[in-house]
Amino acid sequence: MHIPLHHFEDYIDETILRRGLSYFKYGQVHEPEETRTGEYEAIVEGTKDYTVRMTMNNGIITEHVCNCPYDMGPICKHVVAVIFYLQQDELDLKQKPVQTKPVAAKKNEEEA
C-alpha cells in the first residue's frame, strides 16, 4: 500500500491512527534512523520492542514493515507511530521523552 506522507490519515483506519498516535505521544518511538536515502528504521516500544522499517520516495511511503504479530489489516500501530514521529513538526505534535527500561529490568527479561 502506497501512502502519501502528508495525507496518511486518509489511508489508515481510525482505531489504528489513535493507537499509533498514543504510542508516539507517550515516547515509545525511538528516533528513526535513515539507513539509506529514503529508508528508515526505528524501534517502537510495545509489549516488546518492535522494529519498523519504511521506504519513502517523493513524500510517499512505498514500503513498510514491522516485526510485530499484527495481521488484522495493512498497517499496524507501530508503523503509524513512526509516521507520526516523522510528521510531528508538520502536525505540531509533541512527544514525551523516550522512556528506556532500567538495565536491571532488561537483564531480568533476558534471563526469563
C-alpha beads as a LAMMPS data file, in Angstrom:
LAMMPS data file: protein, C-alpha beads

112 atoms
111 bonds

1 atom types
1 bond types

-500.0 500.0 xlo xhi
-500.0 500.0 ylo yhi
-500.0 500.0 zlo zhi

Masses

1 110.0

Atoms # bond

1 1 1 0.000 0.000 0.000
2 1 1 1.455 3.376 -1.021
3 1 1 0.697 6.119 1.498
4 1 1 1.266 9.847 0.881
5 1 1 3.140 11.096 3.942
6 1 1 1.250 14.402 4.118
7 1 1 -2.191 12.722 3.897
8 1 1 -1.518 9.423 5.677
9 1 1 -4.576 9.834 7.935
10 1 1 -6.836 9.327 4.905
11 1 1 -5.384 5.862 4.259
12 1 1 -5.350 4.339 7.738
13 1 1 -8.143 3.024 9.960
14 1 1 -9.129 5.500 12.690
15 1 1 -8.535 2.996 15.528
16 1 1 -5.010 2.272 14.308
17 1 1 -4.373 6.023 13.929
18 1 1 -5.401 6.649 17.557
19 1 1 -3.247 3.802 18.846
20 1 1 -0.238 4.902 16.806
21 1 1 -0.652 8.495 17.981
22 1 1 -0.777 7.297 21.578
23 1 1 2.467 5.341 21.126
24 1 1 4.076 8.440 19.649
25 1 1 2.811 10.851 22.326
26 1 1 3.933 8.616 25.196
27 1 1 7.509 8.489 23.958
28 1 1 7.519 4.913 22.728
29 1 1 9.142 5.734 19.378
30 1 1 12.918 5.945 19.251
31 1 1 14.248 8.422 16.708
32 1 1 14.130 6.827 13.253
33 1 1 17.492 6.332 11.602
34 1 1 17.858 6.890 7.876
35 1 1 19.790 3.749 6.923
36 1 1 19.924 4.714 3.228
37 1 1 18.416 7.563 1.280
38 1 1 14.653 7.280 1.797
39 1 1 14.915 4.170 4.018
40 1 1 14.154 4.481 7.719
41 1 1 14.340 2.160 10.690
42 1 1 13.014 2.789 14.184
43 1 1 12.344 0.892 17.382
44 1 1 8.872 1.233 18.884
45 1 1 8.350 0.069 22.447
46 1 1 5.245 -2.039 22.947
47 1 1 4.769 -5.292 24.811
48 1 1 8.182 -5.924 23.243
49 1 1 10.472 -3.694 21.236
50 1 1 9.369 -3.802 17.596
51 1 1 11.438 -2.790 14.589
52 1 1 9.711 -0.703 11.949
53 1 1 11.258 -0.228 8.521
54 1 1 9.856 2.017 5.829
55 1 1 10.879 3.298 2.444
56 1 1 9.811 6.674 1.092
57 1 1 10.103 8.187 -2.338
58 1 1 8.977 11.737 -3.143
59 1 1 6.884 12.009 0.014
60 1 1 5.148 8.659 -0.483
61 1 1 5.639 5.667 1.774
62 1 1 6.235 2.885 -0.734
63 1 1 7.037 0.076 1.717
64 1 1 6.550 -0.507 5.417
65 1 1 7.140 -3.487 7.622
66 1 1 7.027 -4.173 11.354
67 1 1 8.072 -7.355 13.108
68 1 1 5.011 -7.337 15.408
69 1 1 2.415 -10.113 15.082
70 1 1 -0.418 -7.789 13.882
71 1 1 -2.284 -9.312 10.941
72 1 1 -5.695 -7.620 11.040
73 1 1 -5.018 -5.033 8.349
74 1 1 -2.488 -3.490 6.014
75 1 1 -0.713 -1.344 8.632
76 1 1 -0.053 -1.652 12.368
77 1 1 0.023 0.955 15.128
78 1 1 3.825 0.755 15.356
79 1 1 4.256 1.878 11.738
80 1 1 1.712 4.644 12.332
81 1 1 3.619 5.768 15.434
82 1 1 6.757 6.171 13.314
83 1 1 4.791 8.125 10.702
84 1 1 3.570 10.476 13.438
85 1 1 7.185 10.844 14.589
86 1 1 8.296 11.779 11.075
87 1 1 5.382 14.242 10.702
88 1 1 5.459 15.728 14.215
89 1 1 6.665 19.176 13.117
90 1 1 4.106 19.459 10.312
91 1 1 1.318 18.331 12.665
92 1 1 2.630 20.411 15.596
93 1 1 2.815 17.379 17.880
94 1 1 4.904 16.876 20.975
95 1 1 6.377 13.617 22.206
96 1 1 7.302 12.802 25.765
97 1 1 10.957 11.839 26.122
98 1 1 11.591 8.223 25.144
99 1 1 11.348 6.021 28.191
100 1 1 14.143 3.498 28.495
101 1 1 13.866 0.374 30.535
102 1 1 16.206 0.137 33.517
103 1 1 19.209 -2.124 32.919
104 1 1 18.097 -4.452 35.743
105 1 1 14.675 -4.901 34.104
106 1 1 16.262 -5.738 30.748
107 1 1 18.584 -8.254 32.397
108 1 1 15.661 -9.921 34.163
109 1 1 13.716 -10.109 30.861
110 1 1 16.681 -11.746 29.143
111 1 1 17.011 -14.338 31.922
112 1 1 13.295 -15.255 31.770

Bonds

1 1 1 2
2 1 2 3
3 1 3 4
4 1 4 5
5 1 5 6
6 1 6 7
7 1 7 8
8 1 8 9
9 1 9 10
10 1 10 11
11 1 11 12
12 1 12 13
13 1 13 14
14 1 14 15
15 1 15 16
16 1 16 17
17 1 17 18
18 1 18 19
19 1 19 20
20 1 20 21
21 1 21 22
22 1 22 23
23 1 23 24
24 1 24 25
25 1 25 26
26 1 26 27
27 1 27 28
28 1 28 29
29 1 29 30
30 1 30 31
31 1 31 32
32 1 32 33
33 1 33 34
34 1 34 35
35 1 35 36
36 1 36 37
37 1 37 38
38 1 38 39
39 1 39 40
40 1 40 41
41 1 41 42
42 1 42 43
43 1 43 44
44 1 44 45
45 1 45 46
46 1 46 47
47 1 47 48
48 1 48 49
49 1 49 50
50 1 50 51
51 1 51 52
52 1 52 53
53 1 53 54
54 1 54 55
55 1 55 56
56 1 56 57
57 1 57 58
58 1 58 59
59 1 59 60
60 1 60 61
61 1 61 62
62 1 62 63
63 1 63 64
64 1 64 65
65 1 65 66
66 1 66 67
67 1 67 68
68 1 68 69
69 1 69 70
70 1 70 71
71 1 71 72
72 1 72 73
73 1 73 74
74 1 74 75
75 1 75 76
76 1 76 77
77 1 77 78
78 1 78 79
79 1 79 80
80 1 80 81
81 1 81 82
82 1 82 83
83 1 83 84
84 1 84 85
85 1 85 86
86 1 86 87
87 1 87 88
88 1 88 89
89 1 89 90
90 1 90 91
91 1 91 92
92 1 92 93
93 1 93 94
94 1 94 95
95 1 95 96
96 1 96 97
97 1 97 98
98 1 98 99
99 1 99 100
100 1 100 101
101 1 101 102
102 1 102 103
103 1 103 104
104 1 104 105
105 1 105 106
106 1 106 107
107 1 107 108
108 1 108 109
109 1 109 110
110 1 110 111
111 1 111 112
